[in-house]
Amino acid sequence: MKVRIKFSKEGPVKFIGHLDIMRYFQKAIRRADIDIAYSMGFNPHQIMSFASPLSVGHESSGEYFDIELNSITDVEDIKNRLNAVMTEGIKILKVAILDDGEGNAMASVAAADYLVRFSDKLMLPADWKEKLIAYYEQEHIFVTKQTKKSEKEIDLKEGIYKLQIRDDGIFMQLDAGSGSNVKPGFVLEHFFGTIGVELPEFPLRVRRLETYRRTKKGKLMPLIS
């Protein structure tokens, strides 16, 4: 039986990398006495699949991973057991049983919402908001993106589904697919480069709000509906 778990990550734990978060949950599941299934072979490991890795230093209220269970009581019991052993800054938000045939969390990711704030020390031009909206409203935004082996030109506009200025920051809904992932920092660094503003080190405070899958009809839905 496959189960999907949604959790938040905030505070100092935002500086813990993806691999260490995976190891943390492996230990937490054992402490919570969850009847997780293990792989076969000489080196059995917990059957677990995380959605899109979160960049170090980012907070989130929309992280997901899947586990396979041998047995289950109910989803609230799993949620409560895990929360009882969570460290400060990580909280289990939802647990859901997956339908048969549902793709794993990593393969299902299609998009993500982000809220971006600026460092208190960052000084920006007075008209940056108007210029950012004009940047987003362009028909195309061609950029050169570095890949593992080379560089390629992409239309960044295709990966920016929404962009809005809000009182508490910049909201963006971005493509988060495994082969087309767009990060909020990349978007803003390119934008500020086009208006001649060089950003200092660590200028952004990023929070992932939600992670989405795409239905057969093309609609974006949270990984737990």
N, C-alpha and C positions, 0 to 999 in steps of 0.2 A: 504494500500500500504506500502510495506516494503522498507526501505532505509538503505544503509550501508554507514557509515562515517569513513574516515581515518584521523587520526590526529597525530601530533608530540607533544612530551613532552620533554622539555629540560630546562636547567638552574635550578634556585632554586625550581621550581615546581616539580622537580624529587623527592623531599623529601615528597611530598604529597601522601598519601596512596590511594589504589584503591577505598575504600568506599567513601572517600572525593572527589575523581575525579568523581565518579558517581553522588554524590550530586551536585557537581559543574555544571555538564552538564545538570542536571535536571533544575537548575535555569537558566542556559544560554539559554536553549531552550525556556523557558518562556519569557526571555528578548528579544530574537530574534523573538518572535511572530510566532514560527513554530507551525503548526496545528497538534500537536502530538495526537495520540489516547491514551486514558486512559483505564485501566482495569475496570471491573464492580465490584459491591459489596460495602460494607460499607466503605472501605478505598481505593478509586481509586488511582492508581499510573500510571505514564507514562510507556508505553510499550517499554522497552529498554533492550537490551542484549549486554553486553560487551564481547569481545574476551578474550584471556588469560590475567589475571592480570599481570601487570608489577611490578617487585620487587621495593620496595622503594630504592631510590638512583640511579636507572638506568634511562638513557635517552632513547628516542625512536623516530624513524621516521616511525614507522609502527604499530601504535595502531588503533584498530577498535571497533566500536559499531554499533548496529542496532537499528532503531526506527521504529515504525509503525505510519503512518500518515493518517489523515482523508482526507486531500487534499494536493495538491502539485502544485507549480508554475513550477519550473524547478530546476535541481540539482545545477546549478551555482548560482541561487538565494538563495538556502538554504546555500550553502558554503559561500557566501558573507554575508548573515545575521548573520551567526554564527561567522565568523571571526570578524565582527564589534563589537561583545560583548566578545571576548576572552580576557583572561588575558595574560600578558606577559609570554612567554614560552610555550603556547599552541596554535597551529595553525591547522586549518582545511585544509587538503591537497587534498582530493577528496571526492565526494559524488556520489553514484550510486544507481539506482533503482534496486531492486533484482527481479529476475524471480520468478514466482509462484513455490512453492515447494522448494525453496532454504533454506537450513538449517540455523539456527541462527548463529551468529558470534561465540559464545562460543562453540557450538557443532561442528563447522566446522574446528576449528584449528587443524592442523596436524604437523606443523613444524615452526621454526623461525630462522632467521639469526641474528647473534650477532657479534659485533666488541668489543674486549676487549683490553684495555690498562692497563698498570701498573702504580701505584702511583710513582711519581718522586723519592720518598725516598726509594723505594724497590731495594735492591741489590740482583742480581741473579747470579748463576754460569755462566761462560762464554759459556758453551756448552748447556745451557738449551733449545735452539731452536732445535738442533739436537736430543736431548733426547725427546722433545715433539713430534716431527715427528715420531720417533721410537715408542713412546708410542701409537700414533694414528694408526700406521701401524700394530700393533698386530692383530692377528686374533680374539682374545677375550680379554676383559678387565673385569674381574669379580670383583664386588664390593659389599659391604653390604650396603643396603639403608634402612634408618629409615622410617617406615610408621607410620600412626597415632596410630596403635595398637601394632606393632611388628617390627621386622627387617626381611629383605629378601635379598637373593643374586640375583643380576641381572648381565647381560652382558651389561656393559655400552657401549660397541662398537656398539651395535645395535641401540643406540639412538644418535650416533654421525654420521651424514650423510656426513659432510665435515669438515675438519680442515686444515687451511692454515696459514702460517706465512706471514704477510704483513708488509710493511714499517710502516704503522700506527697502527699496533697491530696484534692480533690473530683473524682471522675470523673463526666462527663456524656456521654450520647449524645443528640444534639439533631437536630431537623429542620434540614436544610441545603439544602432545595429553593430554587430561584431566587425563588419567590413567597412562601415561608413560612419563610425562614431565621431561626433563633433563635440568638443569640450567647450564649456563657456569661456574659459580663459583664452583659448585660441581665437574665438570670435572677437572678444574685446581687445586682445592684443593687436589683431589685424585692424579693427576699427580705429583704435587710437593711433596706429601707425599711419593710417590714411589722412589723419588731421594733424600729423606732426607732433604727437604727444608720446614721449618715451616713458613707459611705466617703470617705476622702481621695482626692486625685488619684493615679492610677496605683497602686491597691492590689493588683492581681492580676498573677500571672505565669501566662500561658496557653500551653499546648502542645496543638496538634492532633495526635492520635495516629494517626487513620485517617480516610479519606473513603470513603463507601459509595454504591453504586448499588442499586436495587431490582430484583430479578428478576421475571419474569412471574408467579411464584407468590407474590410479596410479600416474599420473604426479602431481607435486607440482605447485600450482598457487597462486599468491597473493590473499588475500581475496577480493580485488577489482582488476580485471584483467586489 
